[in-house]
Amino acid sequence: MNAVILLLLALVLSACTTMGPDPSRKAVEDFVEANQLERVDKARTSHTGGGFSRINEYYVIFKARDDYLFEFTRRCFELRDNTVIVPDKREDPNWIHARFDTLRGCRIAKIYALDEAHVKEFETLGEAPGDRN
């Protein structure tokens, strides 16, 4: 009986330690609400196209002239394959529009404007105090 309990405990602990560092969807929603991020209809791209960093399957940060948080209409499983994230073909190469444009086939539902402090906070979102030493 004790062996079974120890085995279950070991499985639970190993599952906890192998969870990804991605913040949950709720954590990002709470961040957006707490910081009262401004929702915008479109994001201006740069001449180089900008860069993306994945937060989780629902959110990415877009870095161009300004920084933006993109929220998808659904889980974007296409972000898992560790390839470069690029926007799909758009009507306007200078703007990415919420509700119309897609990223790797995932429709962008909302766009929020970010400042540099918000981007730095996203880097540590979901970490416990002392995780970064």
N, C-alpha and C positions, 0 to 999 in steps of 0.2 A: 504493500500500500504506500509506504514511504517513497519507494522508488518511482511509483507513478506520479506522485505529487511533485517530486524533484524534477522529473522529466517535463511535466507540464510547466513548472516554474521556469525551467531553462528555456523552453520554447517561447514562453511569453516574454522573458527578458531579451532573448535574441531577436524577437520581432520588434521590440521597442528600440533596440540599438540599431537595427537595419532600416528603420523608417527614413525616407528621404528628407533632406533639409528644406523642402518646399514649404512655405507657409500655407496654411489652409485658406480656403476661399473666404471663410468667415473672418479670418484675421485681416485679409486685404479689405474686405467690405467695412470692417470696423475702422481700419486705417483711413479709408476714404471718407467715412462719416466723421470721424474725430477731427481730421484735418480740414474738413469742409473743402475738399478739392473741387476746383472749378470744372464743370463739365463743358466740353466744347464739341462742336459738330465736325471739325476737321483738324488735321495736323499738317503743318507745313513741312515738307521734306527738304533736305539739303541737296546740293548738286551731286553729292556722292551717294545719295539715297538713304543715308542714316544707318543706324545699327539697332538691333533688338537684343534684349536680354530677357530670358524666360523667368517668370516668377513661379508660376505653377501652370496647370493645364487650362486655366481660365484667364490668366493675365500675362502680359508682357510689358516691358518698358521699352519705348521707342525713343532713341536718342538721335536728334538731328540738330537743327538750329535751336530748338527748345526741346525739353523732355516731356514725354507724354506717357500715360498709363492707358493701355488698350485692354478692354474687357470683351471677351468673346460671348456669343450667344449660347454656346454650348462648350463642353469640354473639348479642347483641341488636342487630340491624341497625336496629331501630326508633329507636335513640338517635341515629342519624346525621342526622336531618332538622332538627335545630336548633330544634325546638319545645320548649315547656315540658314537663318530665318530671313526670308525675303518676302516682300509683298507680291501678290499676284498682279497680273496685268490690270491696270487701272485706266479710267478715261482721262484723268488729269495726272500727269507725272509729278506735279508740284505739290499735290495735296493727297492725303489719305482721309477718306470720309467715313464717319461712323454710319452704320446701317447699310452701306452700299459696298464698301471695299472688303476684301478678304486678305488674310495672311495665311499662307500655306493651306488654302481652302476653307479656312475658318472665318466666318463672318464676324466683323468687329461690331459689337453692340453699342459700346460707349467709349468715349475718349475723355480722359481727364488731363488737365495741364498739371505739370509737376515743376517744382523748382529743385535746385541742387540738394537742398537739405532733405526733401522728400525722397530723392533717389538714394541718398546715403542711409536714410532710415529703412528703406526697402532692403538694403543689403543685410541688415541685421534683424529684419522682421521674422518672428518665429523662433529666434534663438533665445535660450535661457541666459540669464546673467552669468558671465564667466565662461561662456562657450568659446569666445575668441580670446586667446591668450597670446 
